[in-house]
Amino acid sequence: MTPFTSLLRRRSLLAAPLLLALGVPALAAKPAPQVQFVTSMGNFVVELYPDKAPKTVANFLHYVKSGHYDGTIFHRVIPDFMIQGGGYDAKLIERPARQTVPHEGRQAYQAGLRNVSGSIAMARTNDPDSAAAQFFINVKDNGFLDPVPIPDADPVPRFVYQGRTYTNVPRSSLARAPQLYGYTVFGKVVSGMDTVMRIRQVQTGPLGPFASDVPRRTVLIESASQIK
């Protein structure tokens, strides 16, 4: 480090305190967006992290603002796993999704987001880039849903998956292993987790196109709206 570089760094550290001393307000951090869900079993609020999963958050807010979630249900509930919704109405008719979002699971994971109890993540098919409107809320820590960190190299020199170590794996083969991508976490429940826990306890069974896990009592999302 040159003396000049060192001086610049010292000045940058002093900049904020100096502004405050002169009576100039420092720039406030932009608050994280929040979305309130009003459901037939109570309300809850999720906080979103666009700095960690920007495309995913923008996609989710697109569906919120378009009213896509209003009148949909939680159609899949597994009490020791998660609750999933945002894709079907009360008659179990799938609501058309207008767009998908590129997978940001590893980016979010590296930024510190995990599939822990209370976190919200995007549901998807085996295609990592297929997430659209459906989401799920973890009701316990589900670390096996987290992406597997893959070093930037070809072949990949080493990575660990479910306790097993893999070495010198061609990158092309990893594209055929969607489980390594995990599920993109993009926020968490910050109030109303008691509502989420009530939903997880509803009785479920087979109904319509689903072989299991459909609530026998309809859990309706009456509205979803951005409140911050």
N, C-alpha and C positions, 0 to 999 in steps of 0.2 A: 504494500500500500504506500503510495507516495504521500508526502506531507500535504500536498494540495487536496488529495482525495480524503485524507483524514480530517482536514479542516472542513470540507464540505459536509462530511458526516456529522461532525460536531455541531455545525450550524443547523442541520436539519433536525437534530434532536432538540435544539434550543428554540426552534421556530414556534411551536405551539405555546409553550410557556410565555414567550415574549409577546405573542399576540394577546394572550389573556391579560398580561400585565398592562398592555396599552389600552385595554378595554375593547379589543376587537374580538367578537365571539368566534370560537373555533367551529368548524363545520361539524354538525351533528351527524352521527351515523344514521343512515336511512333505516327506519324500522322495518323489521321483517313483516311481509304480508301475512294476514290472518284471515281465515275463512271460517264462518260459523255454519254449522249444519243443524238445522231444526228437524228433528225426527219425531215419529209417533211415540218414541220411548224416551224422549228428552233431547237436550241440546249438547253439542260439544264444539270446541274450537280447535282448529289445527293451525299451527304456525309453519310457514314455508321458508325454505332457504335457497333463494335464487343465486346466492354467491357460491353455493356448493353443487347445485343441479339446475342451472339456468334454463335449459331447454325444457326440462321436465316440469318445472314450476310454471313457466310461460304456457305450456300446453294445458296443464291442470287449470290455471286461471282462465284460459280461453273457454274451457267447458263450463266453469263456474259462471262466468259472465254471460254466456249464451243461454243459460238456464237449463243446460243439458241434465243436470243432476236432479232438478226439481221434479218430483213425482216418480223417481226411481226408488229401488229398494235395496236392502242388504239381502242378496239372494243366496249367499253362501256363508254359513257360520259354523266354525269348528271351535268348540269352547277352549281347548288347550292349544290353540294355534293362532287363528286370526278371524276377522270378519271382513267380508268382501262385498263391495257394492258398486253402484254407478253405471251398470250396464243394462238393467232390465226394469220394466215397469211392474206394477202390482199384478198384472196378468201374465207375468213371465214372458212378455214379448220383448225381444232385444231391441234396445234403442240404438239407431244407427250412429256410429261414431264418424266424425268428419275428418279426423287426421290422426296420425301416429307420431311418435317422438323417438328420435335416436336414443339408444341406450346410454345412460350416464352413470351406471352403477359403480364402475370402478373409480370414476372421478369423485363421486359422492363419498365412496368408501374412503378414499385417500384423504378427503376433507373431514373425515371423522364421523360420518353418518353410518349407523348400523341398524339392522333389523332387530331392535329391542322392543320391549313392551311399550306401547304408546306411539311408536313410530308409524308413519304412513308411507306406503310404497306403491309403485305402479304394478298392476297385474299385467301379465303378458302370456303369449303362447310360447312355443319353443323357439320362435324367432326373437332374438334379443331386442330387435328394433320394432316390435309389434305392439308395444304398449300404446293405448289410445286413451280411453276415458275411465276404464275400470281401475279401481284402487283397492287396497286392503290396509287394515290397521292391525298391527301385531298386538296380541293380547298376552304374549309372553316373549321372552328373549328367544329369537329364532336365528341364531348365528349361522345355521346351515344355508340360509337364504342370502347371505352376504356374498358379494363377488370374490373370486379368488384373484389376488394380486398376481399379475403376469409380467415379468421383466420385459423390457423392450429389446428383443433380440430375436434372431431367426438362424438356427433353432433356439428355442427358449432353453437356457442352460439348466434351470432348476426351478420348480415350484412345488408347493405342497397342497394336496387336495384330500380332505377327509382322512388326514393322518398318513397318507401315502406320499412319498416323494417321487416326482417325475423329473427326468433329466433329458436334455438334448431332444426336445419335442419340436417337430416342425410347426411353425405358426399356422400353416394352412390347416392342419388337423384340429387345431383348437377352435376354428370356426364351426366345426361340426360337433362341438360340445357345449350346447347352450347353458348347461347347468353351471359352467364355470363363470358365466356372466353375472349370475345372481339376479337380484331384484333391486331396482333403484329406489332408495329411500330419499325422500325430498322434504320431509317435515316431521312434526310430532304433535300429538295432542297436548295442548297447554291448559285446557280447562274442559270439564265435563267427562273426564275419564270414567266416572261412575256410570255415565250413560253407556259408554262403550262396554263396560263390564256387565251391565244389564242385558245388552244385546247379545253378548256371548253366551248367556245362560238360557236363551230361548230354546224351546223344544224344536227339533229339526227332523227331517225325513225326506223321502223321495217325493218329487212333485214336478209335473210338466216334463221338460227335457232333461231334468237332473235326477240322477240315481240316488242322491243323498244330500244331506247338509242344507236343505232349504228350510228356513224357519216356517213352522206351521202357523205362527202368528205373523202377519205381514209387518215388517219393520220398514216403514215408509220414510224416505227422505223428503220432507215437505218442501224444504228450500235449502239452498247453499248459496251464501253470499259473502263477498269480501267485505270485511269490517275494518280493515286497516291496510 
